[in-house]
Amino acid sequence: MQDINFLQIFFNLLPALIIGLISFYFYSSYLTNENNRRIYELKRESAKSAMPQRLQALERMTLFLERINPGSLLIRVKPYNDSKHDYENLLIQQIESEFEHNLAQQIYVSDKCWGAIKATKNATISLIRQTNMSDKVDSPDKLREVILSDLVDKKAPSETGLAFLKNEVKELW
């Protein structure tokens, strides 16, 4: 008789247990969906405010790449004495100074983009150093002349960096 009471209680509680489990499943699904919706809304709102900052960072990086373009750099930075090594150091110092001025912008651009910007900076410095080590360079004016004439034949490193930046901006739209 006690077995019958136990089975009867179990069968009476079974529908309540099933309804409880179904209710728990739907309630947890609802909470998960609401949390995801809130996270999406927060991301959407932060993206609205972050977009102008990202665009401004990309503009500053464009300006940086334009300023370290050997064509504009050599015209803007004039040698102050007759030592080609002093002029090389001055050019590299200008590039490093510009780069340090824009270091904070890396948080607004992708890692690939920042890597391309650093590679452009290093390639420009390398171009200046390699040209200065050439036998045909014996003065700052000759260094300027050789670098500028080499740029007629091949693209400046900053042009590659600018192309990468343009693609980064295209991906934002």
Sequence and secondary structure as in RCSB ss.txt:
>XXXX:A:sequence
MQDINFLQIFFNLLPALIIGLISFYFYSSYLTNENNRRIYELKRESAKSAMPQRLQALERMTLFLERINPGSLLI
RVKPYNDSKHDYENLLIQQIESEFEHNLAQQIYVSDKCWGAIKATKNATISLIRQTNMSDKVDSPDKLREVILSD
LVDKKAPSETGLAFLKNEVKELW
>XXXX:A:secstr
 HHHHHHHHHHHHHHHHHHHHHHHHHHHHHHHHHHHHHHHHHHHHHHHHHHHHHHHHHHHHHHHHHHHSHHHHHH
HS  SSS HHHHHHHHHHHHHHHHHHTGGGGGGS HHHHHHHHHHHHHHHHHHHHHHTSTT  SHHHHHHHHHHH
HHHS  HHHHHHHHHHHHHHHH 
